[in-house]
Amino acid sequence: MLSAGHAAAADACRQALALGLDVSGSVDAREYRLQIGGLAQALGSDAVRASLLERVETPVEILVFEWSGPQDQVTLVPWARISNVTALENVIARLQNVTRRAEATPGTGLGVAMMHGAQHLAQRSHCWRKTLDISGDGKSNLGPRPRNVKPQLAGRGITINALVIGADDPAIGDVRQNEIAELSAYFNAEVILGLDAFIEVALGFDGYAAAMETKLLRELDGLVLSGR
């Protein structure tokens, strides 16, 4: 039988990573698949795979949920401890087999999504770092405003990063750059939280997988380096 100290060491994880995916009304069926598939692709990339499995004695734990309106948060992948290749492949397979719900509210309850992710992270007291990643392509228009939620989460020991998705219509050309700059400023002011918090940008859902891979590597590699 393990002592309390040995049991705690056996259960330790270096990072709890909750990923919240925007499935509000502005996300059409094609964009939904690009987002879900993009996350699966990023997790399965050689670089992210290597980072996740580099220190399996203190693994990363991952949860994925989707969000739209204030009542529409659904867990796609419950907490999974990535201690081996099989565990990672199981997460990827679950994402690849997700079917979009038809009944979700079309609005954008970003403040509620932040609170929901924080509630999930509160379950991972054995993890050294707790990170919430919010993907979004628009500003909140339902429920509490992110600017009012953010101070409530400030003392909970979590980091909130964001993957901001710009307009996906090539017909509007350079206007996309202006729109994504405005949206990034909004997420920077009202959403991200913590000393090391950052925003990654995808110029359209076609760029989501690459942006997600870059973001995951920044989080995971930074944690490995600090551990060393």
DRENDO-1510 file (C-alpha; in Angstrom, 1 decimal, always signed):
<recs>
REC; n; res; u; v; w
REC; 1; MET; +0.0; +0.0; +0.0 .
REC; 2; LEU; +1.3; +3.4; -0.9 .
REC; 3; SER; +1.9; +6.0; +1.8 .
REC; 4; ALA; +0.2; +9.4; +1.4 .
REC; 5; GLY; +3.4; +11.0; +0.2 .
REC; 6; HIS; +4.0; +8.3; -2.4 .
REC; 7; ALA; +0.4; +8.4; -3.5 .
REC; 8; ALA; +0.5; +12.1; -4.0 .
REC; 9; ALA; +3.7; +11.8; -6.0 .
REC; 10; ALA; +2.2; +9.0; -8.2 .
REC; 11; ASP; -0.8; +11.2; -8.9 .
REC; 12; ALA; +1.1; +14.4; -9.7 .
REC; 13; CYS; +0.7; +16.0; -13.1 .
REC; 14; ARG; +2.7; +18.9; -14.4 .
REC; 15; GLN; -0.3; +20.7; -16.2 .
REC; 16; ALA; -4.0; +20.5; -16.3 .
REC; 17; LEU; -5.1; +21.8; -19.7 .
REC; 18; ALA; -8.8; +22.5; -20.4 .
REC; 19; LEU; -9.6; +23.5; -23.9 .
REC; 20; GLY; -12.8; +25.3; -24.7 .
REC; 21; LEU; -14.0; +25.3; -28.3 .
REC; 22; ASP; -16.4; +28.0; -29.7 .
REC; 23; VAL; -19.4; +26.4; -31.4 .
REC; 24; SER; -21.7; +29.4; -31.4 .
REC; 25; GLY; -23.9; +30.4; -34.3 .
REC; 26; SER; -21.1; +32.2; -36.2 .
REC; 27; VAL; -19.4; +28.8; -36.6 .
REC; 28; ASP; -20.8; +26.9; -39.5 .
REC; 29; ALA; -20.6; +23.1; -40.1 .
REC; 30; ARG; -17.4; +23.3; -42.1 .
REC; 31; GLU; -15.7; +25.5; -39.6 .
REC; 32; TYR; -16.9; +23.2; -36.8 .
REC; 33; ARG; -15.1; +20.3; -38.4 .
REC; 34; LEU; -12.0; +22.4; -39.0 .
REC; 35; GLN; -11.9; +23.3; -35.4 .
REC; 36; ILE; -12.5; +19.9; -33.9 .
REC; 37; GLY; -10.3; +18.2; -36.5 .
REC; 38; GLY; -7.6; +20.9; -36.1 .
REC; 39; LEU; -7.3; +20.2; -32.4 .
REC; 40; ALA; -7.0; +16.5; -33.1 .
REC; 41; GLN; -4.4; +17.2; -35.8 .
REC; 42; ALA; -2.4; +19.5; -33.4 .
REC; 43; LEU; -2.4; +17.0; -30.6 .
REC; 44; GLY; -1.2; +14.3; -33.0 .
REC; 45; SER; +1.6; +16.3; -34.5 .
REC; 46; ASP; +5.1; +15.0; -34.0 .
REC; 47; ALA; +6.2; +18.1; -32.0 .
REC; 48; VAL; +3.2; +18.2; -29.6 .
REC; 49; ARG; +3.2; +14.5; -29.2 .
REC; 50; ALA; +6.9; +14.6; -28.1 .
REC; 51; SER; +6.2; +17.5; -25.7 .
REC; 52; LEU; +3.2; +15.7; -24.1 .
REC; 53; LEU; +5.1; +12.4; -23.7 .
REC; 54; GLU; +8.5; +13.9; -22.6 .
REC; 55; ARG; +7.9; +13.6; -18.9 .
REC; 56; VAL; +5.3; +10.8; -18.4 .
REC; 57; GLU; +6.2; +10.5; -14.7 .
REC; 58; THR; +4.4; +13.8; -14.3 .
REC; 59; PRO; +2.0; +13.8; -17.3 .
REC; 60; VAL; -0.3; +16.5; -18.7 .
REC; 61; GLU; -4.0; +16.0; -18.1 .
REC; 62; ILE; -6.4; +17.2; -20.8 .
REC; 63; LEU; -10.1; +18.0; -21.0 .
REC; 64; VAL; -12.0; +19.4; -24.0 .
REC; 65; PHE; -15.4; +21.1; -23.9 .
REC; 66; GLU; -17.4; +23.1; -26.4 .
REC; 67; TRP; -19.3; +26.2; -25.6 .
REC; 68; SER; -21.8; +28.6; -27.2 .
REC; 69; GLY; -24.7; +30.1; -25.2 .
REC; 70; PRO; -24.8; +30.3; -21.4 .
REC; 71; GLN; -26.5; +26.9; -21.1 .
REC; 72; ASP; -24.5; +25.1; -23.8 .
REC; 73; GLN; -21.2; +23.8; -22.3 .
REC; 74; VAL; -20.7; +20.2; -23.2 .
REC; 75; THR; -17.6; +18.0; -22.4 .
REC; 76; LEU; -16.3; +16.3; -25.5 .
REC; 77; VAL; -13.3; +14.6; -23.8 .
REC; 78; PRO; -13.3; +14.2; -20.0 .
REC; 79; TRP; -10.1; +14.5; -18.0 .
REC; 80; ALA; -7.5; +12.3; -19.6 .
REC; 81; ARG; -4.1; +11.6; -18.1 .
REC; 82; ILE; -1.6; +11.6; -21.0 .
REC; 83; SER; +0.9; +9.1; -19.6 .
REC; 84; ASN; +1.4; +7.1; -22.7 .
REC; 85; VAL; +0.8; +7.0; -26.4 .
REC; 86; THR; -2.5; +5.0; -26.0 .
REC; 87; ALA; -4.0; +7.7; -23.8 .
REC; 88; LEU; -3.1; +10.4; -26.3 .
REC; 89; GLU; -4.5; +8.3; -29.2 .
REC; 90; ASN; -7.7; +7.8; -27.3 .
REC; 91; VAL; -8.2; +11.6; -26.9 .
REC; 92; ILE; -7.5; +12.1; -30.6 .
REC; 93; ALA; -10.0; +9.4; -31.6 .
REC; 94; ARG; -12.7; +10.8; -29.4 .
REC; 95; LEU; -12.3; +14.2; -31.1 .
REC; 96; GLN; -12.4; +12.7; -34.6 .
REC; 97; ASN; -15.7; +11.0; -33.8 .
REC; 98; VAL; -17.5; +14.0; -32.3 .
REC; 99; THR; -20.9; +14.8; -33.9 .
REC; 100; ARG; -22.1; +18.4; -33.6 .
REC; 101; ARG; -25.3; +18.9; -31.5 .
REC; 102; ALA; -28.2; +20.5; -33.3 .
REC; 103; GLU; -29.8; +22.2; -30.3 .
REC; 104; ALA; -27.0; +24.5; -29.1 .
REC; 105; THR; -27.9; +28.2; -28.6 .
REC; 106; PRO; -26.4; +30.3; -31.4 .
REC; 107; GLY; -25.2; +33.1; -29.1 .
REC; 108; THR; -21.8; +33.6; -27.6 .
REC; 109; GLY; -21.6; +33.2; -23.8 .
REC; 110; LEU; -17.8; +33.8; -23.4 .
REC; 111; GLY; -18.0; +34.8; -19.7 .
REC; 112; VAL; -19.8; +31.6; -18.8 .
REC; 113; ALA; -17.3; +29.6; -20.8 .
REC; 114; MET; -14.5; +31.1; -18.7 .
REC; 115; MET; -16.3; +30.2; -15.5 .
REC; 116; HIS; -17.1; +26.7; -16.8 .
REC; 117; GLY; -13.4; +26.0; -17.6 .
REC; 118; ALA; -12.3; +27.3; -14.3 .
REC; 119; GLN; -14.7; +24.9; -12.5 .
REC; 120; HIS; -13.1; +22.0; -14.4 .
REC; 121; LEU; -9.6; +23.1; -13.5 .
REC; 122; ALA; -10.6; +23.4; -9.8 .
REC; 123; GLN; -10.9; +19.6; -9.9 .
REC; 124; ARG; -7.2; +19.2; -10.6 .
REC; 125; SER; -5.6; +20.3; -7.3 .
REC; 126; HIS; -2.8; +17.7; -7.9 .
REC; 127; CYS; -1.6; +19.5; -11.0 .
REC; 128; TRP; +1.3; +22.0; -10.8 .
REC; 129; ARG; -0.2; +24.3; -13.4 .
REC; 130; LYS; -3.7; +24.9; -14.5 .
REC; 131; THR; -4.4; +26.3; -17.9 .
REC; 132; LEU; -7.7; +27.2; -19.6 .
REC; 133; ASP; -7.6; +27.7; -23.4 .
REC; 134; ILE; -10.5; +29.5; -25.0 .
REC; 135; SER; -10.9; +29.4; -28.8 .
REC; 136; GLY; -13.3; +32.1; -30.1 .
REC; 137; ASP; -14.2; +34.0; -33.3 .
REC; 138; GLY; -16.3; +36.7; -31.8 .
REC; 139; LYS; -17.1; +38.9; -28.8 .
REC; 140; SER; -19.5; +37.8; -26.0 .
REC; 141; ASN; -23.1; +38.7; -26.5 .
REC; 142; LEU; -24.9; +36.6; -23.9 .
REC; 143; GLY; -24.5; +36.1; -20.1 .
REC; 144; PRO; -22.0; +37.8; -17.9 .
REC; 145; ARG; -19.4; +40.0; -19.6 .
REC; 146; PRO; -15.9; +38.5; -19.6 .
REC; 147; ARG; -14.5; +41.7; -18.1 .
REC; 148; ASN; -16.7; +41.1; -15.0 .
REC; 149; VAL; -15.8; +37.4; -14.8 .
REC; 150; LYS; -12.0; +37.8; -15.1 .
REC; 151; PRO; -11.5; +39.5; -11.7 .
REC; 152; GLN; -13.5; +36.6; -10.1 .
REC; 153; LEU; -11.0; +34.1; -11.5 .
REC; 154; ALA; -7.9; +36.1; -10.7 .
REC; 155; GLY; -7.1; +34.5; -7.4 .
REC; 156; ARG; -7.7; +30.8; -8.4 .
REC; 157; GLY; -4.2; +30.0; -9.6 .
REC; 158; ILE; -5.2; +29.5; -13.3 .
REC; 159; THR; -3.9; +30.9; -16.5 .
REC; 160; ILE; -6.3; +31.7; -19.4 .
REC; 161; ASN; -4.9; +31.7; -22.9 .
REC; 162; ALA; -6.8; +32.3; -26.1 .
REC; 163; LEU; -6.8; +31.3; -29.7 .
REC; 164; VAL; -8.5; +34.1; -31.6 .
REC; 165; ILE; -10.0; +33.1; -35.0 .
REC; 166; GLY; -10.3; +35.8; -37.6 .
REC; 167; ALA; -12.8; +36.2; -40.4 .
REC; 168; ASP; -12.8; +33.3; -42.8 .
REC; 169; ASP; -14.0; +35.0; -46.0 .
REC; 170; PRO; -11.2; +35.6; -48.5 .
REC; 171; ALA; -13.5; +38.0; -50.4 .
REC; 172; ILE; -13.0; +40.7; -47.8 .
REC; 173; GLY; -9.2; +40.6; -48.2 .
REC; 174; ASP; -7.1; +42.7; -45.9 .
REC; 175; VAL; -10.1; +43.7; -43.9 .
REC; 176; ARG; -9.5; +40.4; -42.0 .
REC; 177; GLN; -6.3; +41.8; -40.6 .
REC; 178; ASN; -8.2; +44.7; -39.1 .
REC; 179; GLU; -10.9; +42.6; -37.7 .
REC; 180; ILE; -8.6; +40.1; -36.0 .
REC; 181; ALA; -6.6; +43.0; -34.5 .
REC; 182; GLU; -9.8; +44.3; -32.9 .
REC; 183; LEU; -10.8; +40.9; -31.7 .
REC; 184; SER; -7.3; +40.1; -30.3 .
REC; 185; ALA; -7.4; +43.4; -28.4 .
REC; 186; TYR; -10.8; +42.4; -26.9 .
REC; 187; PHE; -9.5; +39.0; -25.8 .
REC; 188; ASN; -6.3; +40.6; -24.4 .
REC; 189; ALA; -8.3; +43.1; -22.3 .
REC; 190; GLU; -11.2; +40.9; -21.2 .
REC; 191; VAL; -10.3; +37.2; -21.4 .
REC; 192; ILE; -6.6; +36.2; -20.9 .
REC; 193; LEU; -5.4; +36.0; -17.4 .
REC; 194; GLY; -2.1; +35.3; -15.6 .
REC; 195; LEU; +1.5; +36.5; -15.9 .
REC; 196; ASP; +2.4; +34.2; -18.8 .
REC; 197; ALA; -1.0; +34.4; -20.6 .
REC; 198; PHE; -1.0; +35.0; -24.3 .
REC; 199; ILE; -3.1; +35.1; -27.5 .
REC; 200; GLU; -2.4; +32.9; -30.6 .
REC; 201; VAL; -4.1; +34.0; -33.8 .
REC; 202; ALA; -5.6; +32.0; -36.7 .
REC; 203; LEU; -6.5; +33.9; -39.8 .
REC; 204; GLY; -9.6; +31.8; -40.5 .
REC; 205; PHE; -10.5; +28.3; -39.5 .
REC; 206; ASP; -8.3; +26.9; -42.3 .
REC; 207; GLY; -5.4; +28.1; -40.1 .
REC; 208; TYR; -6.8; +26.7; -36.9 .
REC; 209; ALA; -4.7; +23.5; -36.7 .
REC; 210; ALA; -1.4; +25.3; -37.3 .
REC; 211; ALA; -2.3; +28.0; -34.7 .
REC; 212; MET; -3.3; +25.4; -32.2 .
REC; 213; GLU; -0.1; +23.4; -32.6 .
REC; 214; THR; +1.9; +26.6; -32.1 .
REC; 215; LYS; +0.0; +27.5; -29.0 .
REC; 216; LEU; +0.2; +24.0; -27.5 .
REC; 217; LEU; +4.0; +23.9; -28.0 .
REC; 218; ARG; +4.4; +27.3; -26.4 .
REC; 219; GLU; +2.5; +26.1; -23.3 .
REC; 220; LEU; +4.1; +22.7; -23.1 .
REC; 221; ASP; +7.7; +23.6; -24.0 .
REC; 222; GLY; +7.6; +26.5; -21.6 .
REC; 223; LEU; +6.5; +24.3; -18.8 .
REC; 224; VAL; +9.2; +21.7; -19.6 .
REC; 225; LEU; +11.9; +24.3; -19.6 .
REC; 226; SER; +10.7; +25.8; -16.2 .
REC; 227; GLY; +10.7; +22.3; -14.8 .
REC; 228; ARG; +14.3; +21.7; -15.9 .
</recs>
